[in-house]
Amino acid sequence: MNRRFLLAVLLFLPVSCLAADDLFDIKPIADGVYAAIAKPAYRVNCNAAIIFLGDSVLVVDTHSKPSAARALIEQIKKLTPKPVKYVVNTHFHYDHYQGNQAYPSSWPAGVEIISSEATRLNIERLGIPRIKNEIIIMPGEIAQLKTDLEKASTAGQKDTIRKNIAEAEAYLAELKLMQVTLPTMTFDRSLILHRSSRTIEILWLGRAHTDGDVFVFLPREKVLVTGDALHGWTPFMGDSYPYDWIQTLDAAEKLDFDHVLGGHGDVMHDKQKFELWKRYFQDLMDRTAAEYAEGATLDEAKQRVAEFLVKKYAGSFDPRFPQSVVANVAKAYQVVAFAR
């Protein structure tokens, strides 16, 4: 069957035909390029990109745990018999790399795990200690869920909490057995894979969500994969560089693409989200800097800046924006204070 015809057929198939009861909804973006959109889970999984390379497959990001990666691997095998030979970690956050070990164990003949040099260092310096810390704190989190279950008043609430408890317990069990698998190939600025079927550019364009974020760009197909440097939810800024982030998004936006797969949320088909995030970051930093200059405390800045941002942006982000924006103001205040 002609591959372009197959793509057209897939575009009109219901998602359930492709994903069934798995953890991801598989959506074609271009010929031989798929988005694996993560379904909701207690420990969030990131999206993944699946890119056919003729004789092999490249996957972008590996989720929060090996079992999630193995679930996607089973879905990949429904799409193609070709092996995964390349995996890209867009950055070091747990929901993007902790499934790495599933790929070499599934294809022992060899899988290269690619990241920026900064991301590999961050996994060693921050990612591994985080796993150890989660093993310590997760039992308390599970105990709190069980307390919440006792207090729940509706059948719906109880079902949701029971599901969360089961997922949390399973996640903790995986953490205890997890073998951190580091990237095997790193680069500073760019790494380009030239194949007969397509070219893949893996690019570090500057600091953003972390200091090691990479973008995966398919120039012929006009597809850009952004990790958490841009996605469909409110930005998480805990390890970010806000002023740099604006410039990095501006550099990425100059690439010639029509389709964007972020680390979370659905596929985007224009550049509007880039402009939204840049405006949001600029307003966040400008307002916070002004409050700091006037002598506002952190608590005062969080209240005033968050109130302004919620009025202006709540309708443009996810429903949790009013809660998430407070943490963003705290990060902005820290950055401004350090800069002074």
N, C-alpha and C positions, 0 to 999 in steps of 0.2 A: 504494500500500500504506500502511495506517495506520502512522504512525511508532512508536507504542507496540508494535504487533505486530512491526515490524521489529526493535526493540530486544530483544524476547523471543526472536526467532529468532537474533539475533546472540549472545545470551548462551549459547546451546547449540551454536554452531558451534565446531569446533576452531580454536584460534588460528592454525594453519598455513594455514587457508583465507583468513585476513585478511592475514597477514604474509609468507607465502612465504619467500623468501630475503633479505628486507629486514632493516634494522638494528633494527626495533622490532616488538614484539608489540602489536597494537591491541586494546584491551579496552573495551567499552562500560561506562560507569559509570551514566549516566542517559540520558534521551531527548535525543539530540543532543550528548552529552558523552562523550568518549573519553579513555582513558589510552593513551599510547604508551610502553610499558615498554621501556627500552633493553636490548638484548642485550649480553652481555660483549664488550669490545673492549680492545685494548692501551691506547689513550687513551680513558678512560671517557667515555661519553656520559650525559647526564642523561635522565630521563624528560621527557615533554611532555604537556600537556593540549591537547586539540582540542575547541573549543566552537563549535557552530553558532549563528549570530546571525540566522538567517532569510535575509538577502541576502548574508551574508558569514561569515567564520570568524575566531575569535580563537585563537591558539596561545600557550601558556605555555612559554617557554624554547627555546633553539635549539642546544644541544649544543656539542661541542668543535671542530667544523669545518664549513665550508659543505657539504662532500659529505654529511655526516650529515644536515644540515638538508634538503638536496635529496632525500635518500632518503625522509625523512618527508613532504616535500611530495608526492612521487609516491604515497605511501600515502594522504595526505589527498585527493588527486584521485580515488582509487578510492571514497572515501566520499561526496564531494560535488563538483559542478562549480562551486560558489560560491568566490569568491576569498578568500584570507586578507587581511584589512584591518588586523588588529591583532596585534601580537606583544608579549608581556610578558617582560621579563627579571627574574626574581625576585631576582637579586643578581649581583655582578660576577665570580664565578669562571669560569674559562675554559670549563668544560664546560656553562655555561648561557648564554653569549652569543656565543661565537666563530663560530657559524653565522648570525649576524644578516644578513649580506650576501646570503644566498640568497633571502630573502623579497622585498626590493625588486626584485631582478633577475628574480624569477619573476613578479611582478605590478607592472610599471612604472607602472601607473595610480596607485599610491599605497599604501604600507603604513606605518602608524604603529607605531613601536617604543616601548613604554611601560616606564618604570621609576621607582623613587624617584629624587629628585635626588641622593642619596648614591651610588646605584649608578652613575649616569652619571659622576659625578666620580671614583669609584673605578676605572672602566674607563679613564678618561683617565690617572689618577695611577698606578695599579698594573697594570691589565690590559695596556696597550700595552707598557710596559717588560718585562712578563713574556713576551710573545711574542718580543721581541727577544732576551731571555735564553735562551729555549728554542731558538731558531735556533742559538745558540752551543753549547748543551750537548747537544742531541739527537745530533750525530754521535758523541760519546763514548758515549752510551747505546746507540746502534746497534752501535758497535764492541764494547761489552761483551756485547751479545746474541750477536754472532757468535763471541766467545770462548766463551760459554756453550754455543753450538751444537757447537763442537768438543769440548767436555767431556761433552756429553750421552751417556748410556749406553743409553737405550732409544728405540725408534722413536716412542713417544708423546711423550717429552720433545722429541725433535728436531722432530716435526711442530708442536708448540706453539710452540717457539722460532722456527721458520721463519715461522709465521703472525705472530708478534709482530714479527719483523724486517720483514716486508712491510708491516704496518700502521704501524710506526714510520717507515719510509722514506716511505710515502705521506703520513703526517701532517706530516713535516718539509717535504715538497714543498709541501703546502698552506699551511703557516705562511709560507713564503717569498713566497707570492702573495696572502696574506690581506689584505683591505681591511677594517680595523676599522670597523664600522658602529655608531655610537653611537645610543642612544635618542633619539627625536625629540620625545617628550612625557614630561615628568617632573612629579612632584607631591611634596608633603611628607607628608601624612597619609593621604589617601584620594582615589580617583578612581572614580566610579561610571558605568558604561555602562548606560543605560536603553534596552532594545529591546522590541519588541512580544512577542518570543518568550521573553525572559528578562532578568533584571538581573544584572550582574556587578559585584561590589565588589572593587576592588583596594586593599588595605589595608597601611599601614605601622603595625605595632602596637608597635614598640620594637626596640631593638638585640637581635640574637640571634647567628646564625651569622656575620653581618657587621653593619655599622651601617646597611645599606640594604635588608635583607630585606623582601619583600612577600609577602602572602598573597592568593590569588585565591579569592573566596567567591561561591558561587552559592546565595543563600538559598532560592529556590524549590525547587531540586533537592537542597538540603542536601549540597552537595559543597564541599570545601575543598582547595585546592592550596597546598602549603606550601614548595615549593622545598627547600632543604637545612636549613631551620629545623626540619624533622622528616622523617625518612625511615626506610627499613628496615635501614640499616646502622649501624655505630658512628659517632657524631657526629665530624665533623672540626672542630677548634677553633682552627685556625691564625689566623683573623682574627676570632675570636669575642669576645663580651662575656658571660662565663658567668653572672654574677649577673643581668644584664639578661635573658639568655636564658630563665631560669626564669620571670621575670615575663611575658615576651612569650608564652611557651607557655601560661601560665595565661590570658592575655587571649584568645589564639586558641581555647583549649579552651572558653571560654564561648560561642562562636558556636554556632548550632544547625545541626549537620551530622551526617550518617550515614556519609559516605564521604570518605576522605582519600587524595590522591595526593601522595606525597613526591617529592623529587628523585631518589631511587634506591630500588630494591626494588619490591615489588608494591603494589597498592591495598590500603589498610587500611579496615576497616568498623566501627571503634569508636574510643574515645578512650584505650584502654589504653596506647598508645605515648607519649602525652603524659605520663601519670603516670609511666611508666618513665623517660623522659628527665629529667623534673624531679627524681625521686628520685636518679638517677645523678649529675646535675650537683651537687645539694646534698651528696651523700656525697663526691664528688670534691673540692669546694671546702672542705668542713668538715675532711676528713682532711688535705688538703694544708695548710690554714691551721694545723692543730694541729701538724703536723710542722715547719712553718716557725717557729712560736712556740717550739718546743723546741730550735731551733738546727740542725735537719737540713739537710744540704747538698742540692743539687738531686738528685744521684745517690742519696742515701739516701732522699729523699722519693719518687723514682720507684720505687725498689724496694719500699718499704713500702706506699705507697698503691696501687700497681698490684697488689701481691699481694692486698690486701684487696678491691679492686674486681673482680679476676678471680674470686675465690672467690664473690662475691655476685652478679655480673652476667654472667659468661661465657655462661651458658645462655640469656640473654635477648637477646644480640646476635649478630652474624655471626661466623663462625669466626676471623676475623682480630682479634677483640676483644683478645686478650692482647698483640698487637703494637701495636695502635692506642692502647690505653689508656695506654701509656708516654708517647706524645706528648701526650696529654690532660693527664697529670699535669704534664708540663713546662710546658704553657700555664698551668695552674692555679697553679703555683709562681710563674711570672712575674707573673700578675695579683695574687697575694697579696703578693709582694715589692714591687710598685709601689704597692699600696694602703698599705703600711706606711711 
